[in-house]
Amino acid sequence: MSDRAPDHVEDLASACMASVRATVGVDLDLSADTLPILDHYAHEVLDVSAEDILQLTAPMCGAYFGEVLRRRFGGLRWHAPKDEPANWRLELEPAFLFFNPVGIAIEVITEADAPGWHAHLGLRPEDREEVERSVAVFGDTRESDYYSFAIRGEVIEQALEALGRLAAGRDPASFDAQAYAHHIERQKN
């Protein structure tokens, strides 16, 4: 597993940091503590068209959000074909979990679901119930909270903890990029 993100992801994350600094006057440092600042930027500051969201803003915010999570939690790797943000995903290696940070960014910015962008957690069916039970610890969330980088980060953290507990009771597993590609292809059919 690479210790770095692909160059184009790092470039977009850096562009997000520069844009937030120029617009809000606050420096982002790729820590989870800065996700509320990214939320403020996405909800209060951005005034972009739908085309701008898909072309630059969502990939930029998604790259930043994804890098915060990848650096914070071990075992996450990027699948990020250049110029194809709809096909990006962070994949967990020691258990099966994936999501598209750009899809999450679209949902946060627009405060609406983004069908086809894999913004929700991709899990194996046998793991879903335990992960949902773990996430339910948060209780009901307001819709506005759901469309938040900070809350999504906390949900992903809970999911990772649940998957860690499940993995402790199983034979060690490792999910490579091919396993994720196969899962995605099966979903299309």
C-alpha positions as CSV (number, residue, x, y, z in Angstrom):
1,M,0.0,0.0,0.0
2,S,1.3,3.4,-0.9
3,D,2.1,5.9,1.8
4,R,1.1,8.7,-0.7
5,A,-1.9,9.7,-2.5
6,P,-1.8,10.0,-6.3
7,D,-0.2,13.3,-7.5
8,H,-3.5,14.6,-8.9
9,V,-5.3,13.9,-5.6
10,E,-2.5,15.7,-3.6
11,D,-2.7,18.6,-6.1
12,L,-6.5,18.9,-5.6
13,A,-6.2,18.7,-1.8
14,S,-3.6,21.5,-1.9
15,A,-5.9,23.5,-4.2
16,C,-8.6,23.1,-1.6
17,M,-6.3,24.3,1.2
18,A,-5.3,27.3,-0.9
19,S,-8.9,28.2,-1.7
20,V,-10.1,27.9,1.9
21,R,-7.1,30.0,3.0
22,A,-7.9,32.7,0.4
23,T,-11.7,32.7,1.0
24,V,-12.0,32.0,4.7
25,G,-8.6,33.1,6.0
26,V,-7.9,29.9,7.8
27,D,-5.2,27.3,7.1
28,L,-6.3,23.7,6.7
29,D,-3.7,21.2,8.0
30,L,-5.2,17.8,6.9
31,S,-6.3,17.0,10.4
32,A,-9.9,15.9,11.4
33,D,-10.1,19.1,13.4
34,T,-10.3,21.1,10.2
35,L,-13.4,19.3,8.8
36,P,-15.8,21.8,10.4
37,I,-13.9,24.6,8.6
38,L,-14.3,22.7,5.4
39,D,-18.0,22.4,6.2
40,H,-18.2,26.2,6.7
41,Y,-16.5,26.7,3.4
42,A,-18.8,24.3,1.6
43,H,-22.1,25.6,3.2
44,E,-21.5,29.3,3.9
45,V,-18.9,30.5,1.5
46,L,-19.2,28.6,-1.8
47,D,-21.3,30.2,-4.4
48,V,-20.8,27.9,-7.4
49,S,-22.9,26.6,-10.3
50,A,-23.7,22.9,-10.7
51,E,-21.1,22.6,-13.4
52,D,-18.4,24.1,-11.1
53,I,-19.3,21.7,-8.3
54,L,-18.7,18.7,-10.6
55,Q,-15.7,20.1,-12.4
56,L,-13.6,21.5,-9.6
57,T,-15.1,22.2,-6.3
58,A,-16.3,18.7,-5.4
59,P,-13.1,17.0,-6.6
60,M,-11.0,19.5,-4.6
61,C,-13.1,19.2,-1.4
62,G,-13.3,15.4,-1.9
63,A,-9.6,15.1,-2.3
64,Y,-9.0,17.1,0.9
65,F,-11.6,15.1,2.9
66,G,-10.2,11.8,1.6
67,E,-6.7,12.7,2.5
68,V,-7.8,13.7,6.0
69,L,-9.3,10.2,6.4
70,R,-6.5,8.3,4.7
71,R,-3.9,9.9,6.9
72,R,-5.9,9.5,10.1
73,F,-6.9,5.9,9.7
74,G,-4.6,3.1,8.6
75,G,-5.4,0.8,5.8
76,L,-7.1,3.2,3.4
77,R,-5.8,3.5,-0.1
78,W,-6.9,5.6,-3.1
79,H,-8.4,4.2,-6.3
80,A,-8.4,7.5,-8.3
81,P,-8.2,7.3,-12.0
82,K,-7.1,10.7,-13.3
83,D,-9.9,12.8,-14.7
84,E,-12.6,10.3,-13.5
85,P,-13.7,11.6,-10.1
86,A,-17.0,9.7,-10.4
87,N,-14.9,6.5,-10.2
88,W,-12.7,7.5,-7.3
89,R,-12.9,5.7,-4.0
90,L,-11.0,5.1,-0.8
91,E,-10.7,1.4,-0.2
92,L,-9.9,-0.3,3.1
93,E,-7.4,-3.2,2.9
94,P,-7.9,-5.2,6.1
95,A,-11.7,-5.2,5.8
96,F,-14.2,-4.5,3.0
97,L,-15.3,-0.8,3.0
98,F,-15.2,1.8,0.3
99,F,-16.7,5.2,-0.5
100,N,-16.1,8.0,-3.0
101,P,-15.0,11.2,-1.2
102,V,-15.9,13.3,-4.2
103,G,-19.5,11.8,-4.0
104,I,-19.5,12.8,-0.3
105,A,-18.4,16.3,-1.3
106,I,-21.1,16.6,-3.9
107,E,-23.7,15.7,-1.2
108,V,-22.2,18.0,1.4
109,I,-22.1,21.0,-1.0
110,T,-25.5,20.5,-2.6
111,E,-27.1,19.1,0.7
112,A,-28.8,16.4,-1.4
113,D,-28.1,12.8,-2.3
114,A,-25.8,12.2,-5.3
115,P,-27.0,8.9,-6.9
116,G,-24.3,7.0,-8.8
117,W,-21.4,8.7,-6.9
118,H,-20.9,6.0,-4.3
119,A,-21.0,8.5,-1.5
120,H,-22.4,5.9,0.9
121,L,-20.4,3.2,2.5
122,G,-19.9,0.1,0.3
123,L,-19.8,-2.9,2.6
124,R,-20.1,-6.7,2.3
125,P,-23.7,-7.8,3.1
126,E,-22.5,-9.9,6.1
127,D,-20.9,-6.8,7.7
128,R,-23.7,-4.2,7.0
129,E,-25.8,-5.0,10.1
130,E,-22.9,-4.7,12.6
131,V,-21.7,-1.4,11.0
132,E,-25.2,0.0,11.0
133,R,-25.6,-0.9,14.6
134,S,-22.3,0.8,15.5
135,V,-23.2,3.9,13.6
136,A,-26.6,4.0,15.3
137,V,-24.8,4.9,18.5
138,F,-25.0,8.5,17.2
139,G,-28.7,8.4,17.3
140,D,-30.9,10.3,14.9
141,T,-29.1,13.1,13.1
142,R,-30.7,16.1,11.6
143,E,-30.6,16.1,7.8
144,S,-28.3,19.2,7.9
145,D,-25.8,17.3,10.0
146,Y,-25.8,14.4,7.6
147,Y,-24.5,16.7,4.9
148,S,-21.4,17.5,6.8
149,F,-17.8,16.5,6.3
150,A,-17.3,16.3,10.1
151,I,-20.2,14.0,10.7
152,R,-19.4,11.8,7.7
153,G,-15.9,11.5,9.1
154,E,-17.3,10.4,12.4
155,V,-19.6,7.9,10.7
156,I,-16.6,6.4,8.8
157,E,-14.7,6.2,12.1
158,Q,-17.5,4.3,13.7
159,A,-17.7,2.0,10.6
160,L,-14.0,1.3,10.8
161,E,-14.2,0.5,14.5
162,A,-17.1,-2.0,13.8
163,L,-15.1,-3.6,11.0
164,G,-12.1,-3.9,13.3
165,R,-14.2,-5.7,15.9
166,L,-15.6,-8.1,13.2
167,A,-12.1,-8.7,11.8
168,A,-10.8,-9.7,15.3
169,G,-13.2,-12.7,15.3
170,R,-12.3,-13.9,11.8
171,D,-9.3,-15.2,9.9
172,P,-7.1,-12.4,8.7
173,A,-8.3,-11.0,5.3
174,S,-7.0,-8.6,2.9
175,F,-9.0,-6.9,0.1
176,D,-6.9,-5.9,-2.9
177,A,-7.9,-3.4,-5.6
178,Q,-9.2,-6.3,-7.7
179,A,-11.7,-7.3,-5.1
180,Y,-13.2,-3.8,-5.1
181,A,-13.2,-3.6,-8.9
182,H,-15.1,-6.9,-9.0
183,H,-17.6,-5.7,-6.4
184,I,-18.3,-2.5,-8.3
185,E,-18.7,-4.4,-11.6
186,R,-21.2,-6.8,-10.0
187,Q,-23.2,-3.8,-8.8
188,K,-23.5,-2.4,-12.3
189,N,-24.9,-5.6,-13.7
